[in-house]
Amino acid sequence: MTFHITIDGRPVPVTPGQSIGAALHAAGVRSWRSTRFGGRPRGLFCGIGVCFDCLVSVNGRTPERACLAEAAPGDEVTTA
């Protein structure tokens, strides 16, 4: 049974056990931040927690890697 989280106010469906990064990818979102120099788009790169390209803030907490953060019902994710 699926549930929803919100990404920058947009509802995104999630399958239980899915990471936030996987939910974003499944919803067609490929980038959600940009590099400090050059403004190049970033999203999932390695998908296994080695890099820091997929940072998001979940429920107002310090940014964390979306590929490692398991989505929970009602999570509010911000990418800015």
PDB file with SEQRES, HELIX, SHEET and CRYST1 records, atoms N, CA, C and O in Angstrom:
SEQRES   1 A   80  MET THR PHE HIS ILE THR ILE ASP GLY ARG PRO VAL PRO          
SEQRES   2 A   80  VAL THR PRO GLY GLN SER ILE GLY ALA ALA LEU HIS ALA          
SEQRES   3 A   80  ALA GLY VAL ARG SER TRP ARG SER THR ARG PHE GLY GLY          
SEQRES   4 A   80  ARG PRO ARG GLY LEU PHE CYS GLY ILE GLY VAL CYS PHE          
SEQRES   5 A   80  ASP CYS LEU VAL SER VAL ASN GLY ARG THR PRO GLU ARG          
SEQRES   6 A   80  ALA CYS LEU ALA GLU ALA ALA PRO GLY ASP GLU VAL THR          
SEQRES   7 A   80  THR ALA                                                      
HELIX    1 AA1 ILE A   20  ALA A   26  1                                   7    
SHEET    1 AA1 4 ARG A  10  VAL A  14  0                                        
SHEET    2 AA1 4 PHE A   3  ILE A   7 -1                                        
SHEET    3 AA1 4 GLU A  76  THR A  78  1                                        
SHEET    4 AA1 4 LEU A  55  VAL A  58 -1                                        
SHEET    1 AA2 2 ARG A  33  SER A  34  0                                        
SHEET    2 AA2 2 PRO A  41  ARG A  42 -1                                        
CRYST1    1.000    1.000    1.000  90.00  90.00  90.00 P 1           1          
ATOM      1  N   MET A   1       0.846  -1.173   0.000  1.00  0.00           N  
ATOM      2  CA  MET A   1       0.000   0.000   0.000  1.00  0.00           C  
ATOM      3  C   MET A   1       0.901   1.250   0.000  1.00  0.00           C  
ATOM      4  O   MET A   1       1.819   1.364   0.812  1.00  0.00           O  
ATOM      5  N   THR A   2       0.632   2.145  -0.888  1.00  0.00           N  
ATOM      6  CA  THR A   2       1.454   3.346  -1.000  1.00  0.00           C  
ATOM      7  C   THR A   2       0.960   4.444  -0.052  1.00  0.00           C  
ATOM      8  O   THR A   2      -0.163   4.407   0.450  1.00  0.00           O  
ATOM      9  N   PHE A   3       1.837   5.413   0.169  1.00  0.00           N  
ATOM     10  CA  PHE A   3       1.486   6.608   0.933  1.00  0.00           C  
ATOM     11  C   PHE A   3       2.128   7.791   0.225  1.00  0.00           C  
ATOM     12  O   PHE A   3       2.817   7.607  -0.779  1.00  0.00           O  
ATOM     13  N   HIS A   4       1.920   8.992   0.723  1.00  0.00           N  
ATOM     14  CA  HIS A   4       2.469  10.188   0.086  1.00  0.00           C  
ATOM     15  C   HIS A   4       3.368  10.965   1.046  1.00  0.00           C  
ATOM     16  O   HIS A   4       3.156  10.983   2.258  1.00  0.00           O  
ATOM     17  N   ILE A   5       4.366  11.596   0.467  1.00  0.00           N  
ATOM     18  CA  ILE A   5       5.176  12.596   1.155  1.00  0.00           C  
ATOM     19  C   ILE A   5       5.052  13.862   0.321  1.00  0.00           C  
ATOM     20  O   ILE A   5       4.576  13.816  -0.813  1.00  0.00           O  
ATOM     21  N   THR A   6       5.473  14.980   0.870  1.00  0.00           N  
ATOM     22  CA  THR A   6       5.454  16.199   0.069  1.00  0.00           C  
ATOM     23  C   THR A   6       6.887  16.647  -0.193  1.00  0.00           C  
ATOM     24  O   THR A   6       7.733  16.648   0.700  1.00  0.00           O  
ATOM     25  N   ILE A   7       7.130  17.021  -1.425  1.00  0.00           N  
ATOM     26  CA  ILE A   7       8.425  17.538  -1.851  1.00  0.00           C  
ATOM     27  C   ILE A   7       8.183  18.968  -2.301  1.00  0.00           C  
ATOM     28  O   ILE A   7       7.554  19.194  -3.335  1.00  0.00           O  
ATOM     29  N   ASP A   8       8.670  19.928  -1.542  1.00  0.00           N  
ATOM     30  CA  ASP A   8       8.441  21.348  -1.840  1.00  0.00           C  
ATOM     31  C   ASP A   8       6.953  21.631  -2.060  1.00  0.00           C  
ATOM     32  O   ASP A   8       6.577  22.400  -2.945  1.00  0.00           O  
ATOM     33  N   GLY A   9       6.114  20.992  -1.233  1.00  0.00           N  
ATOM     34  CA  GLY A   9       4.673  21.198  -1.293  1.00  0.00           C  
ATOM     35  C   GLY A   9       3.932  20.326  -2.292  1.00  0.00           C  
ATOM     36  O   GLY A   9       2.703  20.351  -2.337  1.00  0.00           O  
ATOM     37  N   ARG A  10       4.657  19.556  -3.094  1.00  0.00           N  
ATOM     38  CA  ARG A  10       4.046  18.689  -4.121  1.00  0.00           C  
ATOM     39  C   ARG A  10       3.920  17.269  -3.582  1.00  0.00           C  
ATOM     40  O   ARG A  10       4.909  16.711  -3.107  1.00  0.00           O  
ATOM     41  N   PRO A  11       2.730  16.666  -3.643  1.00  0.00           N  
ATOM     42  CA  PRO A  11       2.602  15.286  -3.163  1.00  0.00           C  
ATOM     43  C   PRO A  11       3.313  14.303  -4.097  1.00  0.00           C  
ATOM     44  O   PRO A  11       3.202  14.399  -5.319  1.00  0.00           O  
ATOM     45  N   VAL A  12       4.039  13.364  -3.503  1.00  0.00           N  
ATOM     46  CA  VAL A  12       4.762  12.341  -4.262  1.00  0.00           C  
ATOM     47  C   VAL A  12       4.414  10.986  -3.652  1.00  0.00           C  
ATOM     48  O   VAL A  12       4.538  10.804  -2.440  1.00  0.00           O  
ATOM     49  N   PRO A  13       3.975  10.027  -4.485  1.00  0.00           N  
ATOM     50  CA  PRO A  13       3.650   8.698  -3.951  1.00  0.00           C  
ATOM     51  C   PRO A  13       4.917   7.922  -3.596  1.00  0.00           C  
ATOM     52  O   PRO A  13       5.951   8.049  -4.252  1.00  0.00           O  
ATOM     53  N   VAL A  14       4.806   7.116  -2.538  1.00  0.00           N  
ATOM     54  CA  VAL A  14       5.946   6.338  -2.050  1.00  0.00           C  
ATOM     55  C   VAL A  14       5.488   4.915  -1.754  1.00  0.00           C  
ATOM     56  O   VAL A  14       4.403   4.696  -1.216  1.00  0.00           O  
ATOM     57  N   THR A  15       6.326   3.960  -2.110  1.00  0.00           N  
ATOM     58  CA  THR A  15       6.111   2.569  -1.741  1.00  0.00           C  
ATOM     59  C   THR A  15       6.839   2.332  -0.417  1.00  0.00           C  
ATOM     60  O   THR A  15       7.987   2.755  -0.283  1.00  0.00           O  
ATOM     61  N   PRO A  16       6.226   1.682   0.553  1.00  0.00           N  
ATOM     62  CA  PRO A  16       6.903   1.447   1.827  1.00  0.00           C  
ATOM     63  C   PRO A  16       8.298   0.850   1.628  1.00  0.00           C  
ATOM     64  O   PRO A  16       8.488  -0.059   0.820  1.00  0.00           O  
ATOM     65  N   GLY A  17       9.265   1.376   2.376  1.00  0.00           N  
ATOM     66  CA  GLY A  17      10.643   0.933   2.273  1.00  0.00           C  
ATOM     67  C   GLY A  17      11.474   1.708   1.263  1.00  0.00           C  
ATOM     68  O   GLY A  17      12.690   1.530   1.188  1.00  0.00           O  
ATOM     69  N   GLN A  18      10.834   2.555   0.499  1.00  0.00           N  
ATOM     70  CA  GLN A  18      11.516   3.326  -0.541  1.00  0.00           C  
ATOM     71  C   GLN A  18      12.239   4.533   0.070  1.00  0.00           C  
ATOM     72  O   GLN A  18      11.737   5.165   0.999  1.00  0.00           O  
ATOM     73  N   SER A  19      13.414   4.836  -0.461  1.00  0.00           N  
ATOM     74  CA  SER A  19      14.115   6.034  -0.009  1.00  0.00           C  
ATOM     75  C   SER A  19      13.459   7.268  -0.629  1.00  0.00           C  
ATOM     76  O   SER A  19      12.718   7.168  -1.607  1.00  0.00           O  
ATOM     77  N   ILE A  20      13.739   8.412  -0.052  1.00  0.00           N  
ATOM     78  CA  ILE A  20      13.216   9.659  -0.606  1.00  0.00           C  
ATOM     79  C   ILE A  20      13.775   9.868  -2.008  1.00  0.00           C  
ATOM     80  O   ILE A  20      13.056  10.307  -2.906  1.00  0.00           O  
ATOM     81  N   GLY A  21      15.052   9.555  -2.199  1.00  0.00           N  
ATOM     82  CA  GLY A  21      15.660   9.678  -3.527  1.00  0.00           C  
ATOM     83  C   GLY A  21      14.987   8.788  -4.557  1.00  0.00           C  
ATOM     84  O   GLY A  21      14.753   9.214  -5.688  1.00  0.00           O  
ATOM     85  N   ALA A  22      14.673   7.556  -4.176  1.00  0.00           N  
ATOM     86  CA  ALA A  22      13.991   6.635  -5.095  1.00  0.00           C  
ATOM     87  C   ALA A  22      12.587   7.124  -5.415  1.00  0.00           C  
ATOM     88  O   ALA A  22      12.128   6.992  -6.550  1.00  0.00           O  
ATOM     89  N   ALA A  23      11.898   7.689  -4.421  1.00  0.00           N  
ATOM     90  CA  ALA A  23      10.553   8.226  -4.656  1.00  0.00           C  
ATOM     91  C   ALA A  23      10.609   9.405  -5.629  1.00  0.00           C  
ATOM     92  O   ALA A  23       9.767   9.517  -6.520  1.00  0.00           O  
ATOM     93  N   LEU A  24      11.597  10.279  -5.458  1.00  0.00           N  
ATOM     94  CA  LEU A  24      11.765  11.402  -6.384  1.00  0.00           C  
ATOM     95  C   LEU A  24      12.031  10.897  -7.796  1.00  0.00           C  
ATOM     96  O   LEU A  24      11.428  11.372  -8.758  1.00  0.00           O  
ATOM     97  N   HIS A  25      12.925   9.945  -7.912  1.00  0.00           N  
ATOM     98  CA  HIS A  25      13.264   9.393  -9.230  1.00  0.00           C  
ATOM     99  C   HIS A  25      12.033   8.752  -9.879  1.00  0.00           C  
ATOM    100  O   HIS A  25      11.768   8.963 -11.062  1.00  0.00           O  
ATOM    101  N   ALA A  26      11.287   7.971  -9.096  1.00  0.00           N  
ATOM    102  CA  ALA A  26      10.081   7.315  -9.623  1.00  0.00           C  
ATOM    103  C   ALA A  26       9.033   8.331 -10.062  1.00  0.00           C  
ATOM    104  O   ALA A  26       8.245   8.059 -10.967  1.00  0.00           O  
ATOM    105  N   ALA A  27       9.020   9.510  -9.421  1.00  0.00           N  
ATOM    106  CA  ALA A  27       8.061  10.567  -9.780  1.00  0.00           C  
ATOM    107  C   ALA A  27       8.559  11.414 -10.954  1.00  0.00           C  
ATOM    108  O   ALA A  27       7.899  12.371 -11.358  1.00  0.00           O  
ATOM    109  N   GLY A  28       9.730  11.058 -11.500  1.00  0.00           N  
ATOM    110  CA  GLY A  28      10.246  11.781 -12.666  1.00  0.00           C  
ATOM    111  C   GLY A  28      11.104  12.982 -12.329  1.00  0.00           C  
ATOM    112  O   GLY A  28      11.492  13.736 -13.221  1.00  0.00           O  
ATOM    113  N   VAL A  29      11.406  13.169 -11.050  1.00  0.00           N  
ATOM    114  CA  VAL A  29      12.245  14.296 -10.638  1.00  0.00           C  
ATOM    115  C   VAL A  29      13.699  13.852 -10.720  1.00  0.00           C  
ATOM    116  O   VAL A  29      14.112  12.944  -9.998  1.00  0.00           O  
ATOM    117  N   ARG A  30      14.477  14.481 -11.592  1.00  0.00           N  
ATOM    118  CA  ARG A  30      15.865  14.065 -11.804  1.00  0.00           C  
ATOM    119  C   ARG A  30      16.881  14.992 -11.155  1.00  0.00           C  
ATOM    120  O   ARG A  30      18.006  14.572 -10.883  1.00  0.00           O  
ATOM    121  N   SER A  31      16.517  16.231 -10.903  1.00  0.00           N  
ATOM    122  CA  SER A  31      17.430  17.133 -10.198  1.00  0.00           C  
ATOM    123  C   SER A  31      16.616  18.049  -9.308  1.00  0.00           C  
ATOM    124  O   SER A  31      15.495  18.434  -9.643  1.00  0.00           O  
ATOM    125  N   TRP A  32      17.207  18.399  -8.148  1.00  0.00           N  
ATOM    126  CA  TRP A  32      16.492  19.266  -7.213  1.00  0.00           C  
ATOM    127  C   TRP A  32      17.412  20.233  -6.495  1.00  0.00           C  
ATOM    128  O   TRP A  32      16.973  20.958  -5.603  1.00  0.00           O  
ATOM    129  N   ARG A  33      18.655  20.256  -6.862  1.00  0.00           N  
ATOM    130  CA  ARG A  33      19.570  21.261  -6.336  1.00  0.00           C  
ATOM    131  C   ARG A  33      20.595  21.579  -7.412  1.00  0.00           C  
ATOM    132  O   ARG A  33      20.625  20.926  -8.455  1.00  0.00           O  
ATOM    133  N   SER A  34      21.427  22.568  -7.169  1.00  0.00           N  
ATOM    134  CA  SER A  34      22.442  22.932  -8.159  1.00  0.00           C  
ATOM    135  C   SER A  34      23.778  23.180  -7.462  1.00  0.00           C  
ATOM    136  O   SER A  34      23.832  23.451  -6.263  1.00  0.00           O  
ATOM    137  N   THR A  35      24.846  23.080  -8.238  1.00  0.00           N  
ATOM    138  CA  THR A  35      26.180  23.275  -7.685  1.00  0.00           C  
ATOM    139  C   THR A  35      26.384  24.731  -7.309  1.00  0.00           C  
ATOM    140  O   THR A  35      25.768  25.625  -7.889  1.00  0.00           O  
ATOM    141  N   ARG A  36      27.253  24.962  -6.333  1.00  0.00           N  
ATOM    142  CA  ARG A  36      27.555  26.323  -5.900  1.00  0.00           C  
ATOM    143  C   ARG A  36      28.223  27.117  -7.015  1.00  0.00           C  
ATOM    144  O   ARG A  36      27.948  28.304  -7.191  1.00  0.00           O  
ATOM    145  N   PHE A  37      29.087  26.469  -7.755  1.00  0.00           N  
ATOM    146  CA  PHE A  37      29.810  27.137  -8.837  1.00  0.00           C  
ATOM    147  C   PHE A  37      29.303  26.591 -10.164  1.00  0.00           C  
ATOM    148  O   PHE A  37      29.428  25.398 -10.439  1.00  0.00           O  
ATOM    149  N   GLY A  38      28.745  27.446 -10.967  1.00  0.00           N  
ATOM    150  CA  GLY A  38      28.240  27.032 -12.273  1.00  0.00           C  
ATOM    151  C   GLY A  38      26.763  26.722 -12.306  1.00  0.00           C  
ATOM    152  O   GLY A  38      26.168  26.698 -13.383  1.00  0.00           O  
ATOM    153  N   GLY A  39      26.144  26.481 -11.145  1.00  0.00           N  
ATOM    154  CA  GLY A  39      24.710  26.226 -11.111  1.00  0.00           C  
ATOM    155  C   GLY A  39      24.269  24.978 -11.862  1.00  0.00           C  
ATOM    156  O   GLY A  39      23.145  24.932 -12.363  1.00  0.00           O  
ATOM    157  N   ARG A  40      25.124  23.968 -11.953  1.00  0.00           N  
ATOM    158  CA  ARG A  40      24.759  22.734 -12.661  1.00  0.00           C  
ATOM    159  C   ARG A  40      23.775  21.912 -11.834  1.00  0.00           C  
ATOM    160  O   ARG A  40      23.906  21.837 -10.612  1.00  0.00           O  
ATOM    161  N   PRO A  41      22.794  21.295 -12.489  1.00  0.00           N  
ATOM    162  CA  PRO A  41      21.773  20.539 -11.761  1.00  0.00           C  
ATOM    163  C   PRO A  41      22.343  19.293 -11.088  1.00  0.00           C  
ATOM    164  O   PRO A  41      23.247  18.641 -11.610  1.00  0.00           O  
ATOM    165  N   ARG A  42      21.790  18.980  -9.912  1.00  0.00           N  
ATOM    166  CA  ARG A  42      22.191  17.798  -9.161  1.00  0.00           C  
ATOM    167  C   ARG A  42      20.960  17.110  -8.603  1.00  0.00           C  
ATOM    168  O   ARG A  42      19.953  17.746  -8.294  1.00  0.00           O  
ATOM    169  N   GLY A  43      21.067  15.806  -8.482  1.00  0.00           N  
ATOM    170  CA  GLY A  43      20.024  14.962  -7.906  1.00  0.00           C  
ATOM    171  C   GLY A  43      20.690  13.677  -7.482  1.00  0.00           C  
ATOM    172  O   GLY A  43      21.731  13.712  -6.826  1.00  0.00           O  
ATOM    173  N   LEU A  44      20.112  12.531  -7.841  1.00  0.00           N  
ATOM    174  CA  LEU A  44      20.770  11.256  -7.553  1.00  0.00           C  
ATOM    175  C   LEU A  44      21.963  11.103  -8.481  1.00  0.00           C  
ATOM    176  O   LEU A  44      21.836  11.270  -9.694  1.00  0.00           O  
ATOM    177  N   PHE A  45      23.109  10.789  -7.922  1.00  0.00           N  
ATOM    178  CA  PHE A  45      24.299  10.521  -8.731  1.00  0.00           C  
ATOM    179  C   PHE A  45      24.746   9.096  -8.467  1.00  0.00           C  
ATOM    180  O   PHE A  45      24.644   8.237  -9.342  1.00  0.00           O  
ATOM    181  N   CYS A  46      25.241   8.842  -7.266  1.00  0.00           N  
ATOM    182  CA  CYS A  46      25.704   7.484  -6.967  1.00  0.00           C  
ATOM    183  C   CYS A  46      24.547   6.598  -6.486  1.00  0.00           C  
ATOM    184  O   CYS A  46      24.512   5.405  -6.790  1.00  0.00           O  
ATOM    185  N   GLY A  47      23.613   7.173  -5.746  1.00  0.00           N  
ATOM    186  CA  GLY A  47      22.464   6.421  -5.248  1.00  0.00           C  
ATOM    187  C   GLY A  47      22.776   5.476  -4.099  1.00  0.00           C  
ATOM    188  O   GLY A  47      21.906   4.709  -3.685  1.00  0.00           O  
ATOM    189  N   ILE A  48      24.022   5.514  -3.563  1.00  0.00           N  
ATOM    190  CA  ILE A  48      24.384   4.599  -2.484  1.00  0.00           C  
ATOM    191  C   ILE A  48      24.995   5.310  -1.283  1.00  0.00           C  
ATOM    192  O   ILE A  48      25.528   4.651  -0.390  1.00  0.00           O  
ATOM    193  N   GLY A  49      24.931   6.630  -1.241  1.00  0.00           N  
ATOM    194  CA  GLY A  49      25.389   7.371  -0.076  1.00  0.00           C  
ATOM    195  C   GLY A  49      26.839   7.785  -0.068  1.00  0.00           C  
ATOM    196  O   GLY A  49      27.336   8.261   0.953  1.00  0.00           O  
ATOM    197  N   VAL A  50      27.538   7.617  -1.188  1.00  0.00           N  
ATOM    198  CA  VAL A  50      28.946   7.988  -1.239  1.00  0.00           C  
ATOM    199  C   VAL A  50      29.114   9.489  -1.501  1.00  0.00           C  
ATOM    200  O   VAL A  50      29.943  10.141  -0.866  1.00  0.00           O  
ATOM    201  N   CYS A  51      28.349  10.023  -2.413  1.00  0.00           N  
ATOM    202  CA  CYS A  51      28.452  11.450  -2.737  1.00  0.00           C  
ATOM    203  C   CYS A  51      27.415  12.237  -1.931  1.00  0.00           C  
ATOM    204  O   CYS A  51      26.687  11.655  -1.127  1.00  0.00           O  
ATOM    205  N   PHE A  52      27.346  13.517  -2.135  1.00  0.00           N  
ATOM    206  CA  PHE A  52      26.380  14.357  -1.424  1.00  0.00           C  
ATOM    207  C   PHE A  52      25.543  15.173  -2.408  1.00  0.00           C  
ATOM    208  O   PHE A  52      25.085  16.264  -2.069  1.00  0.00           O  
ATOM    209  N   ASP A  53      25.338  14.662  -3.613  1.00  0.00           N  
ATOM    210  CA  ASP A  53      24.584  15.397  -4.630  1.00  0.00           C  
ATOM    211  C   ASP A  53      23.087  15.428  -4.367  1.00  0.00           C  
ATOM    212  O   ASP A  53      22.393  16.282  -4.920  1.00  0.00           O  
ATOM    213  N   CYS A  54      22.564  14.525  -3.541  1.00  0.00           N  
ATOM    214  CA  CYS A  54      21.110  14.400  -3.380  1.00  0.00           C  
ATOM    215  C   CYS A  54      20.585  14.975  -2.069  1.00  0.00           C  
ATOM    216  O   CYS A  54      19.549  14.525  -1.578  1.00  0.00           O  
ATOM    217  N   LEU A  55      21.270  15.951  -1.494  1.00  0.00           N  
ATOM    218  CA  LEU A  55      20.852  16.488  -0.202  1.00  0.00           C  
ATOM    219  C   LEU A  55      19.446  17.087  -0.221  1.00  0.00           C  
ATOM    220  O   LEU A  55      19.074  17.809  -1.146  1.00  0.00           O  
ATOM    221  N   VAL A  56      18.679  16.771   0.815  1.00  0.00           N  
ATOM    222  CA  VAL A  56      17.343  17.339   1.035  1.00  0.00           C  
ATOM    223  C   VAL A  56      17.176  17.557   2.537  1.00  0.00           C  
ATOM    224  O   VAL A  56      17.901  16.970   3.341  1.00  0.00           O  
ATOM    225  N   SER A  57      16.229  18.392   2.904  1.00  0.00           N  
ATOM    226  CA  SER A  57      15.879  18.580   4.309  1.00  0.00           C  
ATOM    227  C   SER A  57      14.540  17.880   4.545  1.00  0.00           C  
ATOM    228  O   SER A  57      13.575  18.105   3.815  1.00  0.00           O  
ATOM    229  N   VAL A  58      14.494  17.039   5.563  1.00  0.00           N  
ATOM    230  CA  VAL A  58      13.277  16.282   5.869  1.00  0.00           C  
ATOM    231  C   VAL A  58      12.718  16.783   7.195  1.00  0.00           C  
ATOM    232  O   VAL A  58      13.393  16.729   8.224  1.00  0.00           O  
ATOM    233  N   ASN A  59      11.491  17.266   7.163  1.00  0.00           N  
ATOM    234  CA  ASN A  59      10.796  17.746   8.360  1.00  0.00           C  
ATOM    235  C   ASN A  59      11.593  18.821   9.096  1.00  0.00           C  
ATOM    236  O   ASN A  59      11.588  18.873  10.326  1.00  0.00           O  
ATOM    237  N   GLY A  60      12.277  19.678   8.337  1.00  0.00           N  
ATOM    238  CA  GLY A  60      13.001  20.801   8.915  1.00  0.00           C  
ATOM    239  C   GLY A  60      14.350  20.461   9.516  1.00  0.00           C  
ATOM    240  O   GLY A  60      15.011  21.333  10.080  1.00  0.00           O  
ATOM    241  N   ARG A  61      14.770  19.212   9.407  1.00  0.00           N  
ATOM    242  CA  ARG A  61      16.062  18.813   9.969  1.00  0.00           C  
ATOM    243  C   ARG A  61      17.214  19.242   9.059  1.00  0.00           C  
ATOM    244  O   ARG A  61      16.997  19.706   7.939  1.00  0.00           O  
ATOM    245  N   THR A  62      18.422  19.079   9.552  1.00  0.00           N  
ATOM    246  CA  THR A  62      19.639  19.342   8.788  1.00  0.00           C  
ATOM    247  C   THR A  62      19.614  18.519   7.505  1.00  0.00           C  
ATOM    248  O   THR A  62      19.167  17.372   7.528  1.00  0.00           O  
ATOM    249  N   PRO A  63      20.083  19.077   6.377  1.00  0.00           N  
ATOM    250  CA  PRO A  63      20.080  18.316   5.123  1.00  0.00           C  
ATOM    251  C   PRO A  63      20.763  16.950   5.246  1.00  0.00           C  
ATOM    252  O   PRO A  63      21.786  16.797   5.913  1.00  0.00           O  
ATOM    253  N   GLU A  64      20.163  15.978   4.584  1.00  0.00           N  
ATOM    254  CA  GLU A  64      20.688  14.621   4.555  1.00  0.00           C  
ATOM    255  C   GLU A  64      20.582  14.063   3.149  1.00  0.00           C  
ATOM    256  O   GLU A  64      19.889  14.630   2.304  1.00  0.00           O  
ATOM    257  N   ARG A  65      21.257  12.968   2.894  1.00  0.00           N  
ATOM    258  CA  ARG A  65      21.248  12.356   1.560  1.00  0.00           C  
ATOM    259  C   ARG A  65      19.919  11.647   1.317  1.00  0.00           C  
ATOM    260  O   ARG A  65      19.524  10.762   2.077  1.00  0.00           O  
ATOM    261  N   ALA A  66      19.239  12.050   0.252  1.00  0.00           N  
ATOM    262  CA  ALA A  66      17.929  11.487  -0.082  1.00  0.00           C  
ATOM    263  C   ALA A  66      18.012  10.000  -0.396  1.00  0.00           C  
ATOM    264  O   ALA A  66      17.050   9.265  -0.177  1.00  0.00           O  
ATOM    265  N   CYS A  67      19.155   9.553  -0.908  1.00  0.00           N  
ATOM    266  CA  CYS A  67      19.294   8.140  -1.263  1.00  0.00           C  
ATOM    267  C   CYS A  67      19.363   7.242  -0.036  1.00  0.00           C  
ATOM    268  O   CYS A  67      19.119   6.040  -0.142  1.00  0.00           O  
ATOM    269  N   LEU A  68      19.691   7.803   1.130  1.00  0.00           N  
ATOM    270  CA  LEU A  68      19.796   7.015   2.361  1.00  0.00           C  
ATOM    271  C   LEU A  68      18.615   7.208   3.301  1.00  0.00           C  
ATOM    272  O   LEU A  68      18.429   6.416   4.224  1.00  0.00           O  
ATOM    273  N   ALA A  69      17.822   8.239   3.085  1.00  0.00           N  
ATOM    274  CA  ALA A  69      16.711   8.553   3.990  1.00  0.00           C  
ATOM    275  C   ALA A  69      15.460   7.797   3.574  1.00  0.00           C  
ATOM    276  O   ALA A  69      14.917   8.029   2.494  1.00  0.00           O  
ATOM    277  N   GLU A  70      15.005   6.893   4.434  1.00  0.00           N  
ATOM    278  CA  GLU A  70      13.778   6.159   4.130  1.00  0.00           C  
ATOM    279  C   GLU A  70      12.583   7.065   4.328  1.00  0.00           C  
ATOM    280  O   GLU A  70      12.459   7.725   5.360  1.00  0.00           O  
ATOM    281  N   ALA A  71      11.707   7.098   3.346  1.00  0.00           N  
ATOM    282  CA  ALA A  71      10.512   7.930   3.406  1.00  0.00           C  
ATOM    283  C   ALA A  71       9.525   7.375   4.428  1.00  0.00           C  
ATOM    284  O   ALA A  71       9.362   6.162   4.563  1.00  0.00           O  
ATOM    285  N   ALA A  72       8.879   8.278   5.134  1.00  0.00           N  
ATOM    286  CA  ALA A  72       7.847   7.902   6.108  1.00  0.00           C  
ATOM    287  C   ALA A  72       6.577   8.696   5.805  1.00  0.00           C  
ATOM    288  O   ALA A  72       6.655   9.824   5.317  1.00  0.00           O  
ATOM    289  N   PRO A  73       5.421   8.123   6.086  1.00  0.00           N  
ATOM    290  CA  PRO A  73       4.178   8.844   5.819  1.00  0.00           C  
ATOM    291  C   PRO A  73       4.189  10.236   6.458  1.00  0.00           C  
ATOM    292  O   PRO A  73       4.541  10.398   7.627  1.00  0.00           O  
ATOM    293  N   GLY A  74       3.797  11.226   5.670  1.00  0.00           N  
ATOM    294  CA  GLY A  74       3.700  12.593   6.160  1.00  0.00           C  
ATOM    295  C   GLY A  74       4.992  13.387   6.116  1.00  0.00           C  
ATOM    296  O   GLY A  74       4.994  14.559   6.494  1.00  0.00           O  
ATOM    297  N   ASP A  75       6.097  12.792   5.668  1.00  0.00           N  
ATOM    298  CA  ASP A  75       7.350  13.540   5.576  1.00  0.00           C  
ATOM    299  C   ASP A  75       7.169  14.768   4.706  1.00  0.00           C  
ATOM    300  O   ASP A  75       6.532  14.722   3.653  1.00  0.00           O  
ATOM    301  N   GLU A  76       7.745  15.866   5.171  1.00  0.00           N  
ATOM    302  CA  GLU A  76       7.762  17.110   4.387  1.00  0.00           C  
ATOM    303  C   GLU A  76       9.212  17.374   4.003  1.00  0.00           C  
ATOM    304  O   GLU A  76      10.051  17.665   4.855  1.00  0.00           O  
ATOM    305  N   VAL A  77       9.490  17.268   2.713  1.00  0.00           N  
ATOM    306  CA  VAL A  77      10.838  17.379   2.193  1.00  0.00           C  
ATOM    307  C   VAL A  77      10.996  18.703   1.459  1.00  0.00           C  
ATOM    308  O   VAL A  77      10.151  19.078   0.646  1.00  0.00           O  
ATOM    309  N   THR A  78      12.077  19.403   1.750  1.00  0.00           N  
ATOM    310  CA  THR A  78      12.387  20.627   1.017  1.00  0.00           C  
ATOM    311  C   THR A  78      13.745  20.478   0.362  1.00  0.00           C  
ATOM    312  O   THR A  78      14.652  19.843   0.901  1.00  0.00           O  
ATOM    313  N   THR A  79      13.863  21.072  -0.799  1.00  0.00           N  
ATOM    314  CA  THR A  79      15.089  20.930  -1.579  1.00  0.00           C  
ATOM    315  C   THR A  79      15.891  22.213  -1.668  1.00  0.00           C  
ATOM    316  O   THR A  79      17.027  22.192  -2.142  1.00  0.00           O  
ATOM    317  N   ALA A  80      15.332  23.327  -1.226  1.00  0.00           N  
ATOM    318  CA  ALA A  80      16.045  24.603  -1.367  1.00  0.00           C  
ATOM    319  C   ALA A  80      17.060  24.805  -0.267  1.00  0.00           C  
ATOM    320  O   ALA A  80      17.745  25.828  -0.239  1.00  0.00           O  
TER     321      ALA A  80                                                      
END                                                                             
